[in-house]
Each structure stands twice: as structure tokens, then as C-alpha cells.
Amino acid sequence: MKNPPRLLLVATIAETIRAFLIPYACYFRGVGWNVDAMARGVTKCDDLSLHFGRLIDAEWSRSPFDTSNITPNIRALREAAKDYDIVHVHTPVAAFLTRLALRHQKNAPHPAVVYTAHGFHFHRGGHKRSNFIFRKLEQLAGKWTDKLIVINREDYDAALKFRIVPERDLIRMPGIGLDFARYDGTSVSKTDVKQIHDQLGMKGDDALFSMIAEFRPNKRHADAVNALAKMGHVNTHLAFAGDGPAKEPIQHLAKSLGLSKRVHFLGKMKDVCPLIMASRAVLIPSEREGLSRTGMEAACLGVPIIGSDARGVKDIVLPNRGLLFPLGDTFALRDAMQQMIETPYRHTTPDPGWRIENLIQLHHELYSSLLRGNETTDER
């Protein structure tokens, strides 16, 4: 009797495992696989121990330039990898270091290596020097990758153009999966929506726009604040859900523009559905995304999106889901917000391909093909 397949899911931080990969662990363990997880701080997460057979701590940081990542993690990864048939890596730092660690295993029994790029660090509009460096790193690590998954059109085209992996090893999937049942608008009551409006001190005719994102420069929260400042509608509010290192400067900006009473900082929210449903539209002014999860959530809830014409945003904001504006153009963003107030837009539809059940099935097919390939190699 054959041993069950062994799968290791790797990410830079434990939150990535928690936010995206638990459904995969539950499914594959349910069909008899051994599924473990590796990330920084993962052994401190008691909830994750319910979903994975083994949790392995990594010492890496989120910075790709932190050289302290390299030596201890290469040793740990090489030791751990011997126990798995497939190692699936997510997020750039973990992905590069894992593939670097396993690169010399090609002539010995080794796991198949899958990398899901949640948005390449090089992109249109990026700085020329950093684009060059990150592109070269992806080209180098591509040599140590059995299958590369990308989740937007720009990354797919770039992977082909720059020959990051052979075309036969490149796969495009529509994201990492969304639980449609969780983002069902019928489960959000009018009372839930009213509570959000009351919490923000809004009156009957006030309009709310929301942005759900970690406070980091590439998310461009400042564009949303500056667009609000340019609006003639003084009864329009803006709510930010999320935290992060760039939060304080945005708070200062809102205060300096006299918007403190209309720009709200809600911190991390366990359930964003009521906030989205309370909004005229969700704003995604980012300079880049992998494939905007916020956009998917809004579309599932039937709420329109106002998004920049950036990678991973324009893939989501089709004509029946909202409005696109040129990245960084706060006047165009203001105009789109005003249009949403004057002509409410509620005709959004999600892509059925985003369903978590669909993505799990695609992964099962991919993993099964890799296992068959390993069996063929072993027979030789």
C-alpha cells in the first residue's frame, strides 16, 4: 500500500497561511494527504494546529534584502524538504529562499516545487532598477521551479516574455480562491449597514466609500484622501479598514486637509461585509495587486468598485463591476466617486472561477500530475 502524498505549504508569515491556505489544508487532509505548513511565527498560532499535521517555524523577514534569511533557512528547508512530495511556496521572500535551498536537489529524490506568484515585484510603472533586479531574481529562481502559477494577465504575459519558466510549466489561475458563502449579501442585514453608518456619525443623505487594505505605500491611501478633499460633496465619508506602518502619515494628511470628521480609521475588522455593503463603492487605488481580493469580495456582495488601471485591479474591474481611473490621478478618482453618488451603480457580478472549490480542484489536478511525474521519474 502506497504512503499518502505529502504536501508542504510555505509562506513568509503565518498570516498568509491563515488567510489563504486553510481551505487547501482541510481539503487535502480530507482526501488522505499529509499537509504541513512553514512560515515565520507559525508554531505560535494555536488555531493553525487544527488544520495542519505539522507546523514548522521559519526565521525569515518580509524583506527580500535581509541577508540573515539565507543560511539558517536554507539548512532548515533542505532538511524539511526530504519529507515531502510537493512543496508549494507563496510570497516572494519565502518563494525565493525555498527554491534556492532546493536547487541542488535535482539529481536526488526531491519534492516537486510549485510557486504561486501573488504579483511579481517587477511591474509596469515600477522603478527601472528595482524592476530589473526583481526580474532577474525571478528568472534565476524560475530554473528551480517545476510549476509557476500566476493570477493576473500582466504577470502571465511577463512570465512568457522574460522566459521565467518554459510555457509548459506556466499556469494562470483566477486568484487563490474565495468562499462565496462568506460573502453573500443576503446575510448582511439593513441593521448591520445602519450600525456602520451610525458608528461613523453619518446622516441619512451621506455617502460612504471604503478602502480595505494594509497601510503600505503601494496601496496609495493618500490618493483616496486627496480625492475626497477635492469633492464638492461635503457629506461624503471615507472609511479605512486595516492597519500598517503607513497609517500615521495618512491620519496626519486627513487632519491637515480638515477631513478628520469624514475620514475614519477602523483598524483590522474580522468581518468587512457590513462595511462593504454600507458603501457606495469600494476604492482600490493601488499601484499593483496580485489579483485584488477586496475587488472579488465587493463583486460577490454586489457592491461596485472604483479601481486604478493597475495590474491585478483592472483584471477585476470589468465594465459591469465598476469604474477604472488612471493610477495616481486623484481628479479622475474624485470624478468616479462623484459619479457613484449621482448615479448609484449596483450591477456587479462575481466570476464563478473565483470560487474556492474551483481553485482547490485546479490545484488537485496540478498536484496529481506532478505526483504522476515523480512516479515516472522514480521508475526510471
C-alpha positions as CSV (number, residue, x, y, z in Angstrom):
1,M,0.0,0.0,0.0
2,K,1.4,3.4,-1.0
3,N,2.0,6.1,1.5
4,P,-0.3,9.1,1.3
5,P,1.1,12.1,-0.6
6,R,3.0,14.7,1.5
7,L,2.4,18.4,0.9
8,L,4.3,21.3,2.5
9,L,2.7,24.8,2.1
10,V,5.3,27.6,2.6
11,A,4.8,31.4,3.1
12,T,6.8,34.2,4.6
13,I,4.4,34.9,7.5
14,A,1.8,32.9,9.3
15,E,-1.0,35.3,8.4
16,T,-0.7,34.3,4.7
17,I,-1.3,30.6,5.8
18,R,-4.3,31.6,7.9
19,A,-5.8,34.0,5.3
20,F,-5.5,31.9,2.2
21,L,-4.4,28.3,2.7
22,I,-6.5,26.7,5.4
23,P,-9.2,25.6,2.9
24,Y,-6.5,23.7,0.9
25,A,-5.1,22.0,4.0
26,C,-8.6,20.9,5.0
27,Y,-9.4,19.6,1.6
28,F,-6.2,17.6,1.0
29,R,-6.2,16.2,4.5
30,G,-9.8,15.2,4.0
31,V,-8.8,13.1,1.0
32,G,-6.0,11.4,2.9
33,W,-2.9,13.6,2.3
34,N,-0.4,14.7,4.9
35,V,-0.3,18.5,4.8
36,D,2.1,20.7,6.8
37,A,2.9,24.4,6.9
38,M,6.0,26.5,7.2
39,A,6.2,30.3,7.9
40,R,7.6,32.8,10.4
41,G,5.7,32.5,13.7
42,V,3.5,29.7,12.6
43,T,4.1,27.5,15.7
44,K,2.7,30.3,17.8
45,C,-0.7,30.0,16.1
46,D,-2.8,27.5,18.0
47,D,-5.6,27.8,15.5
48,L,-3.4,26.6,12.7
49,S,-2.5,23.4,14.5
50,L,-6.1,22.3,14.0
51,H,-5.7,22.3,10.2
52,F,-2.1,21.1,9.6
53,G,-0.3,18.0,10.7
54,R,2.9,19.8,11.5
55,L,3.9,23.4,11.8
56,I,7.5,24.5,11.0
57,D,8.9,27.9,12.0
58,A,11.0,29.9,9.6
59,E,13.3,32.7,10.6
60,W,12.9,34.9,7.5
61,S,11.7,38.5,7.4
62,R,9.4,40.2,4.8
63,S,12.4,42.0,3.2
64,P,14.0,40.3,0.2
65,F,17.2,42.2,1.1
66,D,17.6,40.8,4.6
67,T,20.6,38.5,4.2
68,S,20.1,37.0,7.6
69,N,17.4,35.0,5.9
70,I,19.7,32.9,3.9
71,T,21.9,30.4,5.8
72,P,19.7,29.2,8.6
73,N,16.6,28.8,6.4
74,I,18.4,27.0,3.6
75,R,19.6,24.4,6.2
76,A,16.1,24.1,7.6
77,L,14.4,23.9,4.2
78,R,16.8,21.2,2.9
79,E,16.2,19.1,6.0
80,A,12.4,19.5,5.9
81,A,12.0,19.0,2.2
82,K,13.2,15.4,2.3
83,D,9.8,14.5,3.9
84,Y,7.6,15.9,1.1
85,D,6.4,15.0,-2.4
86,I,5.3,18.6,-3.2
87,V,6.5,21.9,-1.7
88,H,4.2,24.8,-2.7
89,V,5.6,28.2,-1.9
90,H,3.8,31.6,-1.7
91,T,5.0,35.2,-1.2
92,P,8.3,36.4,-2.7
93,V,10.8,36.0,0.2
94,A,9.7,32.5,1.1
95,A,9.4,31.5,-2.5
96,F,12.9,32.6,-3.5
97,L,14.6,31.2,-0.4
98,T,12.8,27.9,-0.7
99,R,13.7,27.4,-4.3
100,L,17.3,28.5,-3.6
101,A,17.5,25.9,-0.8
102,L,16.2,23.1,-3.0
103,R,18.1,23.9,-6.2
104,H,20.8,21.3,-5.7
105,Q,18.3,18.5,-5.1
106,K,17.6,18.0,-8.8
107,N,19.8,14.9,-9.1
108,A,18.5,13.3,-5.9
109,P,15.0,12.4,-4.6
110,H,13.4,15.8,-4.2
111,P,9.9,17.3,-4.0
112,A,8.2,19.0,-6.9
113,V,8.3,22.7,-6.3
114,V,5.3,24.9,-7.1
115,Y,5.3,28.7,-6.8
116,T,2.2,30.9,-6.7
117,A,3.2,34.5,-7.5
118,H,0.8,36.8,-5.8
119,G,2.0,39.5,-8.1
120,F,5.6,39.8,-9.3
121,H,7.6,42.6,-7.6
122,F,8.5,43.9,-11.1
123,H,5.6,45.5,-12.9
124,R,4.6,48.2,-15.4
125,G,5.3,51.6,-13.8
126,G,7.8,50.2,-11.3
127,H,11.2,51.8,-10.8
128,K,13.6,50.7,-13.6
129,R,16.3,49.5,-11.3
130,S,14.1,47.5,-8.9
131,N,12.2,46.0,-11.8
132,F,15.5,44.8,-13.3
133,I,16.7,43.3,-10.0
134,F,13.4,41.5,-9.2
135,R,13.0,40.3,-12.8
136,K,16.5,38.8,-12.7
137,L,15.7,37.1,-9.4
138,E,12.5,35.6,-10.8
139,Q,14.4,34.4,-13.9
140,L,17.1,32.8,-11.7
141,A,14.5,31.1,-9.4
142,G,12.5,30.0,-12.4
143,K,15.2,27.5,-13.2
144,W,14.4,25.8,-9.8
145,T,10.6,25.8,-10.3
146,D,8.6,22.8,-11.6
147,K,5.3,24.8,-12.0
148,L,4.7,28.6,-11.8
149,I,1.2,29.8,-11.1
150,V,0.3,33.5,-11.8
151,I,-3.0,35.1,-11.0
152,N,-3.3,38.0,-13.5
153,R,-2.8,38.7,-17.2
154,E,0.2,41.1,-16.8
155,D,2.2,38.6,-14.9
156,Y,1.3,35.8,-17.3
157,D,2.5,37.9,-20.2
158,A,5.7,38.9,-18.4
159,A,6.5,35.3,-17.4
160,L,6.3,34.4,-21.1
161,K,8.1,37.5,-22.4
162,F,11.1,37.1,-19.9
163,R,11.1,33.3,-20.1
164,I,10.8,32.9,-16.4
165,V,9.8,29.3,-16.9
166,P,9.0,27.3,-20.0
167,E,5.5,27.9,-21.3
168,R,4.5,24.3,-20.4
169,D,5.3,25.0,-16.8
170,L,3.3,28.2,-16.6
171,I,-0.3,28.2,-15.3
172,R,-2.7,31.1,-14.9
173,M,-5.4,30.7,-12.2
174,P,-8.1,33.3,-11.2
175,G,-6.7,34.0,-7.7
176,I,-6.3,31.8,-4.7
177,G,-10.0,31.3,-4.1
178,L,-12.9,32.9,-2.4
179,D,-15.6,31.4,-0.2
180,F,-18.7,32.8,-1.9
181,A,-20.9,31.7,1.0
182,R,-19.0,34.0,3.3
183,Y,-19.5,37.0,1.0
184,D,-23.2,36.6,0.5
185,G,-25.0,39.9,0.5
186,T,-28.3,38.4,1.8
187,S,-26.5,37.6,5.1
188,V,-25.9,41.3,5.8
189,S,-29.0,43.0,7.2
190,K,-30.1,46.6,6.9
191,T,-29.5,46.8,10.7
192,D,-25.8,45.8,10.1
193,V,-25.5,48.5,7.5
194,K,-27.1,51.1,9.7
195,Q,-24.8,50.2,12.6
196,I,-21.8,51.1,10.3
197,H,-23.4,54.4,9.3
198,D,-24.3,55.2,12.9
199,Q,-20.8,54.3,14.1
200,L,-19.3,56.8,11.6
201,G,-21.8,59.6,12.6
202,M,-23.4,59.6,9.2
203,K,-26.8,61.2,8.4
204,G,-29.5,60.0,6.0
205,D,-28.1,61.5,2.8
206,D,-24.4,60.9,3.5
207,A,-22.4,58.7,1.2
208,L,-19.7,56.3,2.3
209,F,-16.7,55.0,0.3
210,S,-14.5,52.3,1.9
211,M,-10.9,51.0,1.3
212,I,-9.8,47.7,2.8
213,A,-6.1,47.3,2.7
214,E,-2.9,47.2,4.9
215,F,-1.4,50.7,5.2
216,R,1.6,50.4,2.9
217,P,2.8,53.0,0.3
218,N,1.9,50.8,-2.7
219,K,-1.8,50.8,-1.6
220,R,-1.9,54.6,-2.1
221,H,-4.3,55.5,0.7
222,A,-3.3,59.1,0.2
223,D,-4.9,59.2,-3.2
224,A,-8.3,58.4,-1.7
225,V,-7.9,61.1,0.9
226,N,-6.8,63.7,-1.6
227,A,-9.7,62.7,-3.9
228,L,-12.2,63.2,-1.1
229,A,-10.7,66.7,-0.4
230,K,-11.4,67.6,-4.0
231,M,-15.0,66.6,-3.9
232,G,-17.8,69.2,-3.6
233,H,-19.9,66.8,-1.6
234,V,-19.3,67.7,2.0
235,N,-21.5,64.9,3.2
236,T,-19.2,62.2,1.8
237,H,-17.3,59.9,4.1
238,L,-14.3,57.6,3.7
239,A,-13.6,54.6,5.9
240,F,-10.3,52.7,6.0
241,A,-10.2,49.1,7.3
242,G,-6.7,47.8,8.1
243,D,-3.5,48.7,9.9
244,G,0.1,49.0,8.9
245,P,3.3,51.1,9.1
246,A,2.0,53.9,6.8
247,K,-1.2,54.6,8.8
248,E,0.0,57.6,10.8
249,P,1.0,59.7,7.8
250,I,-2.5,59.2,6.3
251,Q,-4.1,60.3,9.6
252,H,-1.9,63.4,9.6
253,L,-2.9,64.1,5.9
254,A,-6.6,63.8,6.7
255,K,-6.3,66.2,9.6
256,S,-4.3,68.7,7.6
257,L,-7.0,68.8,5.0
258,G,-9.7,69.3,7.6
259,L,-11.2,65.9,7.0
260,S,-10.8,64.3,10.4
261,K,-14.6,64.0,10.9
262,R,-15.1,62.4,7.5
263,V,-12.1,60.1,7.2
264,H,-12.4,57.1,9.6
265,F,-9.7,54.6,10.6
266,L,-11.4,51.4,11.7
267,G,-8.4,49.2,12.1
268,K,-8.5,45.5,11.3
269,M,-12.0,44.1,11.0
270,K,-12.9,40.5,11.4
271,D,-15.9,40.8,9.1
272,V,-15.7,43.5,6.4
273,C,-19.0,42.5,4.8
274,P,-21.2,45.1,6.6
275,L,-18.7,47.9,5.8
276,I,-18.6,46.9,2.1
277,M,-22.4,46.8,2.0
278,A,-22.7,50.2,3.6
279,S,-20.5,51.7,0.9
280,R,-21.4,53.3,-2.4
281,A,-18.3,51.8,-3.8
282,V,-15.0,50.1,-2.6
283,L,-11.9,52.0,-3.6
284,I,-8.7,50.2,-4.8
285,P,-6.2,52.9,-5.8
286,S,-3.2,50.5,-5.5
287,E,-0.2,50.8,-7.8
288,R,-0.2,47.0,-8.1
289,E,-2.1,43.9,-6.8
290,G,-1.8,40.2,-7.4
291,L,-5.5,39.8,-8.1
292,S,-7.4,42.1,-5.8
293,R,-9.2,40.1,-3.1
294,T,-11.1,43.2,-2.0
295,G,-12.4,43.6,-5.5
296,M,-13.6,40.0,-5.5
297,E,-15.3,40.4,-2.2
298,A,-17.1,43.6,-3.3
299,A,-18.3,41.9,-6.5
300,C,-19.7,38.9,-4.6
301,L,-21.6,41.4,-2.3
302,G,-22.9,43.3,-5.3
303,V,-21.1,46.5,-4.5
304,P,-19.2,48.4,-7.3
305,I,-15.5,49.0,-7.3
306,I,-13.5,52.1,-8.2
307,G,-10.0,50.9,-9.1
308,S,-6.8,52.1,-10.6
309,D,-5.8,50.8,-14.0
310,A,-3.0,48.8,-12.4
311,R,-2.0,45.2,-12.6
312,G,-4.3,42.9,-10.6
313,V,-7.0,45.6,-10.3
314,K,-8.0,46.1,-13.9
315,D,-8.4,42.3,-14.2
316,I,-11.2,42.5,-11.6
317,V,-12.9,45.9,-12.5
318,L,-14.7,44.9,-15.7
319,P,-17.4,47.3,-17.0
320,N,-20.2,45.5,-15.1
321,R,-18.3,45.8,-11.8
322,G,-17.4,49.5,-11.5
323,L,-15.1,52.2,-12.9
324,L,-11.3,52.4,-13.6
325,F,-9.3,55.5,-13.3
326,P,-5.6,56.3,-14.3
327,L,-3.3,55.3,-11.5
328,G,-2.4,58.3,-9.3
329,D,-4.9,60.6,-10.9
330,T,-6.8,61.9,-7.9
331,F,-9.0,64.2,-10.0
332,A,-10.2,61.1,-12.0
333,L,-10.8,59.2,-8.8
334,R,-12.8,62.2,-7.5
335,D,-14.9,62.2,-10.6
336,A,-15.6,58.5,-10.3
337,M,-16.6,58.9,-6.7
338,Q,-19.0,61.7,-7.6
339,Q,-20.4,59.6,-10.5
340,M,-21.2,56.8,-8.0
341,I,-23.0,59.3,-5.8
342,E,-25.1,60.9,-8.6
343,T,-25.8,57.6,-10.4
344,P,-25.7,54.6,-8.0
345,Y,-24.2,51.6,-9.6
346,R,-25.3,48.2,-8.3
347,H,-24.9,45.7,-11.1
348,T,-21.7,43.8,-10.1
349,T,-21.3,40.1,-10.7
350,P,-18.5,37.8,-9.5
351,D,-16.6,35.4,-11.7
352,P,-17.6,31.8,-10.9
353,G,-14.0,30.9,-11.4
354,W,-13.0,32.7,-8.2
355,R,-14.8,30.1,-6.1
356,I,-12.5,28.3,-3.6
357,E,-14.0,25.0,-4.7
358,N,-12.8,25.7,-8.3
359,L,-9.3,26.7,-7.2
360,I,-8.9,23.6,-5.0
361,Q,-9.9,21.4,-7.9
362,L,-7.4,23.1,-10.1
363,H,-4.7,22.5,-7.5
364,H,-5.7,18.9,-7.1
365,E,-5.3,18.3,-10.8
366,L,-1.9,20.1,-10.8
367,Y,-0.6,18.2,-7.8
368,S,-1.8,14.9,-9.2
369,S,0.1,15.5,-12.5
370,L,3.2,16.3,-10.5
371,L,2.9,13.1,-8.5
372,R,2.5,11.1,-11.7
373,G,5.6,12.7,-13.0
374,N,7.5,11.8,-9.8
375,E,6.4,8.2,-10.2
376,T,7.6,8.1,-13.8
377,T,11.0,9.6,-12.7
378,D,11.3,7.0,-9.8
379,E,10.6,4.2,-12.2
380,R,13.5,5.3,-14.4
